[in-house]
Amino acid sequence: MLAAKADGADSQTLREAVDSLKSRLGCAVVVLAAVTEDGKVALVAGVTADLVNRIKAGELAGTVAGLIGGRGGGRRDFAQGGGSDVSKLDSALESVPALVAGLLAG
């Protein structure tokens, strides 16, 4: 499980990084976020194929985006979101391990 800020990254870079990390890690949940040039947060989440029956990237992205005043969604294996409350980004990313644990337990 990886949740991190990718300072200076744009949405395309975040998408490519999530895909690359999913391939390298094998069994993983990856959430990356960056503050965009317009002062908002871009968020990308990915879940490897072996976990999509237990964790849906769209639901995870939506939950994390909600913590930063935004919305998110997408497929079971890949999702995007965003928000406007940059001040809550660090705490939102810190909440990802607990969110993932809850989904795995649920």
KAKAMO-V842531 format. One record per backbone hydrogen bond with DSSP energy under -0.5 kcal/mol. CO is the residue of the C=O (numbers start at 0). NH is the residue of the N-H. E is the energy in kcal/mol with one decimal. If there is no record, write none. Layout:
co=CO nh=NH e=E
co=CO nh=NH e=E
This chain:
co=1 nh=30 e=-2.8
co=3 nh=32 e=-1.8
co=4 nh=6 e=-0.5
co=5 nh=8 e=-2.1
co=9 nh=13 e=-2.4
co=10 nh=14 e=-2.4
co=11 nh=15 e=-2.5
co=12 nh=16 e=-2.5
co=13 nh=17 e=-2.5
co=14 nh=18 e=-2.3
co=15 nh=19 e=-2.4
co=16 nh=20 e=-2.9
co=17 nh=21 e=-2.6
co=18 nh=22 e=-1.9
co=19 nh=23 e=-2.3
co=20 nh=24 e=-2.9
co=21 nh=25 e=-1.6
co=24 nh=26 e=-2.0
co=25 nh=27 e=-0.6
co=27 nh=47 e=-2.3
co=28 nh=1 e=-2.7
co=29 nh=45 e=-2.8
co=30 nh=3 e=-2.3
co=31 nh=43 e=-2.8
co=32 nh=5 e=-3.1
co=33 nh=35 e=-0.5
co=33 nh=41 e=-3.0
co=35 nh=38 e=-2.0
co=39 nh=35 e=-3.4
co=40 nh=82 e=-1.6
co=41 nh=33 e=-2.2
co=42 nh=80 e=-2.4
co=43 nh=31 e=-2.7
co=44 nh=78 e=-2.6
co=45 nh=29 e=-2.9
co=47 nh=50 e=-2.2
co=47 nh=51 e=-0.8
co=48 nh=51 e=-0.5
co=50 nh=53 e=-2.1
co=50 nh=54 e=-2.7
co=54 nh=56 e=-0.6
co=55 nh=59 e=-2.3
co=56 nh=60 e=-3.0
co=57 nh=61 e=-2.0
co=58 nh=62 e=-2.2
co=59 nh=63 e=-2.6
co=60 nh=64 e=-2.7
co=61 nh=65 e=-1.8
co=62 nh=66 e=-1.1
co=63 nh=66 e=-0.6
co=63 nh=67 e=-0.6
co=64 nh=67 e=-1.1
co=64 nh=69 e=-2.5
co=65 nh=68 e=-1.2
co=67 nh=83 e=-1.0
co=67 nh=84 e=-2.7
co=70 nh=81 e=-2.0
co=72 nh=79 e=-2.0
co=74 nh=57 e=-1.2
co=75 nh=56 e=-2.6
co=76 nh=46 e=-2.3
co=77 nh=74 e=-2.0
co=78 nh=44 e=-2.7
co=79 nh=72 e=-2.5
co=80 nh=42 e=-2.5
co=81 nh=70 e=-1.0
co=82 nh=40 e=-3.1
co=83 nh=85 e=-1.3
co=84 nh=87 e=-1.7
co=85 nh=88 e=-1.7
co=87 nh=91 e=-2.1
co=88 nh=92 e=-2.6
co=89 nh=93 e=-2.2
co=90 nh=94 e=-1.1
co=92 nh=95 e=-1.1
co=94 nh=98 e=-2.2
co=95 nh=99 e=-3.0
co=96 nh=100 e=-2.6
co=97 nh=101 e=-2.4
co=98 nh=102 e=-2.1
co=99 nh=103 e=-2.6
co=100 nh=104 e=-2.1
co=101 nh=105 e=-1.7
